[in-house]
Amino acid sequence: MFERLLPNMRVNTIYDIDLEELWARGIRGIITDLDNTLVGAKVALATPDLIRWLECVRDRGFKVVIVSNNNETRVAKFAEPLGIPFIHAARKPAVRSFRKALQVLELPCDRAVVIGDQMLTDVFGGKRAGLYTILVTPIAPLEEGFMTRFNRKVERYALSRLRKKGLWHEEDAK
């Protein structure tokens, strides 16, 4: 059961993702979470490092869309200055928001990846939509809201079960 929470790839940060490898695999679109994936949950705007990374992503030819469970005000304030389309109040892990993101990207599911910090929303939802999933370590876990803290407890239980089955190894993260 918990196998559906296993990401295809694990990295510490978005900066550890090998964009050349993704491109070589035919990936052309990135569906990314916002809070604790791109910036901390309380950080309103993109950092200079993130802006450079996003420019690099776009320069390589990738399309990007943000899919967040957060409200429109939060997501728009972050995404609009960067010129990134977004889907707010996504209700992840609902598949509908991921399908909508694929429409925005104008790509089929085998040409896009999902990047996020939560197994229960980003990974599970992305896998349900048939997408390749990349799990990042949360940037600022102490800033998380009630639902995310609850999800983290469920994730810890799932991780303990996955470790017992030999499916989760700490050294697997890049």
C-alpha positions as protocol buffer text, in pm:
chain_id: "A"
residue {
  index: 1
  type: MET
  ca { x: 0 y: 0 z: 0 }
}
residue {
  index: 2
  type: PHE
  ca { x: 270 y: 251 z: 98 }
}
residue {
  index: 3
  type: GLU
  ca { x: 462 y: 178 z: -222 }
}
residue {
  index: 4
  type: ARG
  ca { x: 241 y: 437 z: -392 }
}
residue {
  index: 5
  type: LEU
  ca { x: 416 y: 700 z: -177 }
}
residue {
  index: 6
  type: LEU
  ca { x: 762 y: 613 z: -311 }
}
residue {
  index: 7
  type: PRO
  ca { x: 901 y: 884 z: -539 }
}
residue {
  index: 8
  type: ASN
  ca { x: 1087 y: 795 z: -856 }
}
residue {
  index: 9
  type: MET
  ca { x: 1376 y: 1014 z: -738 }
}
residue {
  index: 10
  type: ARG
  ca { x: 1484 y: 1177 z: -413 }
}
residue {
  index: 11
  type: VAL
  ca { x: 1705 y: 1485 z: -386 }
}
residue {
  index: 12
  type: ASN
  ca { x: 1791 y: 1728 z: -110 }
}
residue {
  index: 13
  type: THR
  ca { x: 1694 y: 2040 z: -306 }
}
residue {
  index: 14
  type: ILE
  ca { x: 1573 y: 2137 z: -650 }
}
residue {
  index: 15
  type: TYR
  ca { x: 1929 y: 2245 z: -723 }
}
residue {
  index: 16
  type: ASP
  ca { x: 2038 y: 1879 z: -701 }
}
residue {
  index: 17
  type: ILE
  ca { x: 1813 y: 1775 z: -991 }
}
residue {
  index: 18
  type: ASP
  ca { x: 2010 y: 1680 z: -1301 }
}
residue {
  index: 19
  type: LEU
  ca { x: 1826 y: 1881 z: -1566 }
}
residue {
  index: 20
  type: GLU
  ca { x: 2038 y: 1732 z: -1845 }
}
residue {
  index: 21
  type: GLU
  ca { x: 1928 y: 1384 z: -1739 }
}
residue {
  index: 22
  type: LEU
  ca { x: 1562 y: 1486 z: -1740 }
}
residue {
  index: 23
  type: TRP
  ca { x: 1597 y: 1643 z: -2084 }
}
residue {
  index: 24
  type: ALA
  ca { x: 1769 y: 1330 z: -2219 }
}
residue {
  index: 25
  type: ARG
  ca { x: 1476 y: 1123 z: -2089 }
}
residue {
  index: 26
  type: GLY
  ca { x: 1237 y: 1336 z: -2293 }
}
residue {
  index: 27
  type: ILE
  ca { x: 1103 y: 1545 z: -2006 }
}
residue {
  index: 28
  type: ARG
  ca { x: 995 y: 1891 z: -2122 }
}
residue {
  index: 29
  type: GLY
  ca { x: 773 y: 2011 z: -1837 }
}
residue {
  index: 30
  type: ILE
  ca { x: 807 y: 2064 z: -1464 }
}
residue {
  index: 31
  type: ILE
  ca { x: 508 y: 2070 z: -1233 }
}
residue {
  index: 32
  type: THR
  ca { x: 633 y: 2200 z: -902 }
}
residue {
  index: 33
  type: ASP
  ca { x: 493 y: 2257 z: -558 }
}
residue {
  index: 34
  type: LEU
  ca { x: 565 y: 2594 z: -396 }
}
residue {
  index: 35
  type: ASP
  ca { x: 588 y: 2589 z: -18 }
}
residue {
  index: 36
  type: ASN
  ca { x: 891 y: 2405 z: 119 }
}
residue {
  index: 37
  type: THR
  ca { x: 984 y: 2293 z: -233 }
}
residue {
  index: 38
  type: LEU
  ca { x: 1089 y: 2619 z: -401 }
}
residue {
  index: 39
  type: VAL
  ca { x: 1102 y: 2841 z: -91 }
}
residue {
  index: 40
  type: GLY
  ca { x: 1008 y: 2815 z: 276 }
}
residue {
  index: 41
  type: ALA
  ca { x: 637 y: 2831 z: 354 }
}
residue {
  index: 42
  type: LYS
  ca { x: 672 y: 3182 z: 499 }
}
residue {
  index: 43
  type: VAL
  ca { x: 892 y: 3322 z: 220 }
}
residue {
  index: 44
  type: ALA
  ca { x: 683 y: 3549 z: -2 }
}
residue {
  index: 45
  type: LEU
  ca { x: 911 y: 3588 z: -305 }
}
residue {
  index: 46
  type: ALA
  ca { x: 1170 y: 3389 z: -496 }
}
residue {
  index: 47
  type: THR
  ca { x: 1529 y: 3402 z: -373 }
}
residue {
  index: 48
  type: PRO
  ca { x: 1808 y: 3511 z: -610 }
}
residue {
  index: 49
  type: ASP
  ca { x: 1930 y: 3148 z: -627 }
}
residue {
  index: 50
  type: LEU
  ca { x: 1583 y: 3028 z: -720 }
}
residue {
  index: 51
  type: ILE
  ca { x: 1547 y: 3297 z: -987 }
}
residue {
  index: 52
  type: ARG
  ca { x: 1877 y: 3183 z: -1142 }
}
residue {
  index: 53
  type: TRP
  ca { x: 1766 y: 2818 z: -1128 }
}
residue {
  index: 54
  type: LEU
  ca { x: 1433 y: 2898 z: -1295 }
}
residue {
  index: 55
  type: GLU
  ca { x: 1614 y: 3095 z: -1568 }
}
residue {
  index: 56
  type: CYS
  ca { x: 1840 y: 2794 z: -1625 }
}
residue {
  index: 57
  type: VAL
  ca { x: 1535 y: 2565 z: -1642 }
}
residue {
  index: 58
  type: ARG
  ca { x: 1367 y: 2787 z: -1899 }
}
residue {
  index: 59
  type: ASP
  ca { x: 1689 y: 2839 z: -2097 }
}
residue {
  index: 60
  type: ARG
  ca { x: 1715 y: 2461 z: -2135 }
}
residue {
  index: 61
  type: GLY
  ca { x: 1366 y: 2457 z: -2283 }
}
residue {
  index: 62
  type: PHE
  ca { x: 1157 y: 2331 z: -1994 }
}
residue {
  index: 63
  type: LYS
  ca { x: 809 y: 2468 z: -1930 }
}
residue {
  index: 64
  type: VAL
  ca { x: 715 y: 2522 z: -1563 }
}
residue {
  index: 65
  type: VAL
  ca { x: 386 y: 2541 z: -1375 }
}
residue {
  index: 66
  type: ILE
  ca { x: 332 y: 2574 z: -1001 }
}
residue {
  index: 67
  type: VAL
  ca { x: 63 y: 2354 z: -845 }
}
residue {
  index: 68
  type: SER
  ca { x: -8 y: 2445 z: -484 }
}
residue {
  index: 69
  type: ASN
  ca { x: -271 y: 2366 z: -225 }
}
residue {
  index: 70
  type: ASN
  ca { x: -223 y: 2718 z: -92 }
}
residue {
  index: 71
  type: ASN
  ca { x: -461 y: 3008 z: -164 }
}
residue {
  index: 72
  type: GLU
  ca { x: -459 y: 3230 z: -471 }
}
residue {
  index: 73
  type: THR
  ca { x: -315 y: 3533 z: -293 }
}
residue {
  index: 74
  type: ARG
  ca { x: -9 y: 3343 z: -172 }
}
residue {
  index: 75
  type: VAL
  ca { x: 60 y: 3162 z: -500 }
}
residue {
  index: 76
  type: ALA
  ca { x: -10 y: 3459 z: -728 }
}
residue {
  index: 77
  type: LYS
  ca { x: 217 y: 3691 z: -526 }
}
residue {
  index: 78
  type: PHE
  ca { x: 500 y: 3441 z: -575 }
}
residue {
  index: 79
  type: ALA
  ca { x: 437 y: 3320 z: -932 }
}
residue {
  index: 80
  type: GLU
  ca { x: 326 y: 3632 z: -1119 }
}
residue {
  index: 81
  type: PRO
  ca { x: 654 y: 3831 z: -1085 }
}
residue {
  index: 82
  type: LEU
  ca { x: 832 y: 3526 z: -1227 }
}
residue {
  index: 83
  type: GLY
  ca { x: 589 y: 3486 z: -1515 }
}
residue {
  index: 84
  type: ILE
  ca { x: 506 y: 3130 z: -1409 }
}
residue {
  index: 85
  type: PRO
  ca { x: 155 y: 2995 z: -1457 }
}
residue {
  index: 86
  type: PHE
  ca { x: 2 y: 2844 z: -1146 }
}
residue {
  index: 87
  type: ILE
  ca { x: -284 y: 2641 z: -1008 }
}
residue {
  index: 88
  type: HIS
  ca { x: -387 y: 2736 z: -656 }
}
residue {
  index: 89
  type: ALA
  ca { x: -615 y: 2548 z: -413 }
}
residue {
  index: 90
  type: ALA
  ca { x: -515 y: 2237 z: -608 }
}
residue {
  index: 91
  type: ARG
  ca { x: -648 y: 1985 z: -355 }
}
residue {
  index: 92
  type: LYS
  ca { x: -350 y: 1757 z: -410 }
}
residue {
  index: 93
  type: PRO
  ca { x: -337 y: 1459 z: -425 }
}
residue {
  index: 94
  type: ALA
  ca { x: -642 y: 1501 z: -651 }
}
residue {
  index: 95
  type: VAL
  ca { x: -550 y: 1404 z: -1006 }
}
residue {
  index: 96
  type: ARG
  ca { x: -752 y: 1688 z: -1157 }
}
residue {
  index: 97
  type: SER
  ca { x: -495 y: 1956 z: -1065 }
}
residue {
  index: 98
  type: PHE
  ca { x: -213 y: 1755 z: -1223 }
}
residue {
  index: 99
  type: ARG
  ca { x: -414 y: 1704 z: -1541 }
}
residue {
  index: 100
  type: LYS
  ca { x: -487 y: 2075 z: -1552 }
}
residue {
  index: 101
  type: ALA
  ca { x: -113 y: 2144 z: -1513 }
}
residue {
  index: 102
  type: LEU
  ca { x: -41 y: 1913 z: -1807 }
}
residue {
  index: 103
  type: GLN
  ca { x: -291 y: 2113 z: -2013 }
}
residue {
  index: 104
  type: VAL
  ca { x: -112 y: 2435 z: -1917 }
}
residue {
  index: 105
  type: LEU
  ca { x: 219 y: 2277 z: -2019 }
}
residue {
  index: 106
  type: GLU
  ca { x: 60 y: 2129 z: -2333 }
}
residue {
  index: 107
  type: LEU
  ca { x: 236 y: 1800 z: -2261 }
}
residue {
  index: 108
  type: PRO
  ca { x: 139 y: 1437 z: -2202 }
}
residue {
  index: 109
  type: CYS
  ca { x: 216 y: 1282 z: -1862 }
}
residue {
  index: 110
  type: ASP
  ca { x: 524 y: 1097 z: -1988 }
}
residue {
  index: 111
  type: ARG
  ca { x: 691 y: 1429 z: -2078 }
}
residue {
  index: 112
  type: ALA
  ca { x: 657 y: 1600 z: -1738 }
}
residue {
  index: 113
  type: VAL
  ca { x: 773 y: 1555 z: -1379 }
}
residue {
  index: 114
  type: VAL
  ca { x: 629 y: 1655 z: -1043 }
}
residue {
  index: 115
  type: ILE
  ca { x: 864 y: 1809 z: -788 }
}
residue {
  index: 116
  type: GLY
  ca { x: 746 y: 1842 z: -429 }
}
residue {
  index: 117
  type: ASP
  ca { x: 829 y: 1797 z: -63 }
}
residue {
  index: 118
  type: GLN
  ca { x: 534 y: 1583 z: 47 }
}
residue {
  index: 119
  type: MET
  ca { x: 476 y: 1216 z: -18 }
}
residue {
  index: 120
  type: LEU
  ca { x: 102 y: 1233 z: 54 }
}
residue {
  index: 121
  type: THR
  ca { x: 25 y: 1522 z: -179 }
}
residue {
  index: 122
  type: ASP
  ca { x: 296 y: 1567 z: -442 }
}
residue {
  index: 123
  type: VAL
  ca { x: 426 y: 1212 z: -486 }
}
residue {
  index: 124
  type: PHE
  ca { x: 99 y: 1024 z: -438 }
}
residue {
  index: 125
  type: GLY
  ca { x: -95 y: 1271 z: -654 }
}
residue {
  index: 126
  type: GLY
  ca { x: 171 y: 1276 z: -924 }
}
residue {
  index: 127
  type: LYS
  ca { x: 187 y: 898 z: -939 }
}
residue {
  index: 128
  type: ARG
  ca { x: -192 y: 875 z: -958 }
}
residue {
  index: 129
  type: ALA
  ca { x: -171 y: 1103 z: -1262 }
}
residue {
  index: 130
  type: GLY
  ca { x: 97 y: 885 z: -1423 }
}
residue {
  index: 131
  type: LEU
  ca { x: 381 y: 1133 z: -1369 }
}
residue {
  index: 132
  type: TYR
  ca { x: 745 y: 1084 z: -1276 }
}
residue {
  index: 133
  type: THR
  ca { x: 789 y: 1216 z: -921 }
}
residue {
  index: 134
  type: ILE
  ca { x: 1082 y: 1386 z: -751 }
}
residue {
  index: 135
  type: LEU
  ca { x: 1075 y: 1430 z: -373 }
}
residue {
  index: 136
  type: VAL
  ca { x: 1282 y: 1710 z: -219 }
}
residue {
  index: 137
  type: THR
  ca { x: 1369 y: 1758 z: 145 }
}
residue {
  index: 138
  type: PRO
  ca { x: 1140 y: 2028 z: 294 }
}
residue {
  index: 139
  type: ILE
  ca { x: 1316 y: 2366 z: 310 }
}
residue {
  index: 140
  type: ALA
  ca { x: 1165 y: 2493 z: 637 }
}
residue {
  index: 141
  type: PRO
  ca { x: 962 y: 2219 z: 808 }
}
residue {
  index: 142
  type: LEU
  ca { x: 916 y: 2424 z: 1126 }
}
residue {
  index: 143
  type: GLU
  ca { x: 705 y: 2677 z: 933 }
}
residue {
  index: 144
  type: GLU
  ca { x: 439 y: 2427 z: 821 }
}
residue {
  index: 145
  type: GLY
  ca { x: 68 y: 2455 z: 883 }
}
residue {
  index: 146
  type: PHE
  ca { x: -158 y: 2210 z: 1064 }
}
residue {
  index: 147
  type: MET
  ca { x: -246 y: 1987 z: 767 }
}
residue {
  index: 148
  type: THR
  ca { x: 114 y: 1957 z: 655 }
}
residue {
  index: 149
  type: ARG
  ca { x: 224 y: 1867 z: 1009 }
}
residue {
  index: 150
  type: PHE
  ca { x: -48 y: 1600 z: 1014 }
}
residue {
  index: 151
  type: ASN
  ca { x: 69 y: 1471 z: 673 }
}
residue {
  index: 152
  type: ARG
  ca { x: 427 y: 1452 z: 805 }
}
residue {
  index: 153
  type: LYS
  ca { x: 312 y: 1222 z: 1086 }
}
residue {
  index: 154
  type: VAL
  ca { x: 147 y: 991 z: 834 }
}
residue {
  index: 155
  type: GLU
  ca { x: 462 y: 1010 z: 618 }
}
residue {
  index: 156
  type: ARG
  ca { x: 681 y: 908 z: 916 }
}
residue {
  index: 157
  type: TYR
  ca { x: 461 y: 602 z: 970 }
}
residue {
  index: 158
  type: ALA
  ca { x: 472 y: 518 z: 599 }
}
residue {
  index: 159
  type: LEU
  ca { x: 851 y: 556 z: 597 }
}
residue {
  index: 160
  type: SER
  ca { x: 886 y: 317 z: 889 }
}
residue {
  index: 161
  type: ARG
  ca { x: 683 y: 57 z: 699 }
}
residue {
  index: 162
  type: LEU
  ca { x: 879 y: 115 z: 377 }
}
residue {
  index: 163
  type: ARG
  ca { x: 1209 y: 80 z: 564 }
}
residue {
  index: 164
  type: LYS
  ca { x: 1095 y: -250 z: 718 }
}
residue {
  index: 165
  type: LYS
  ca { x: 1013 y: -376 z: 368 }
}
residue {
  index: 166
  type: GLY
  ca { x: 1356 y: -264 z: 246 }
}
residue {
  index: 167
  type: LEU
  ca { x: 1204 y: -13 z: 2 }
}
residue {
  index: 168
  type: TRP
  ca { x: 1343 y: 308 z: 157 }
}
residue {
  index: 169
  type: HIS
  ca { x: 1711 y: 371 z: 212 }
}
residue {
  index: 170
  type: GLU
  ca { x: 1840 y: 702 z: 345 }
}
residue {
  index: 171
  type: GLU
  ca { x: 2145 y: 694 z: 116 }
}
residue {
  index: 172
  type: ASP
  ca { x: 1923 y: 693 z: -197 }
}
residue {
  index: 173
  type: ALA
  ca { x: 1878 y: 1072 z: -190 }
}
residue {
  index: 174
  type: LYS
  ca { x: 2120 y: 1263 z: -412 }
}
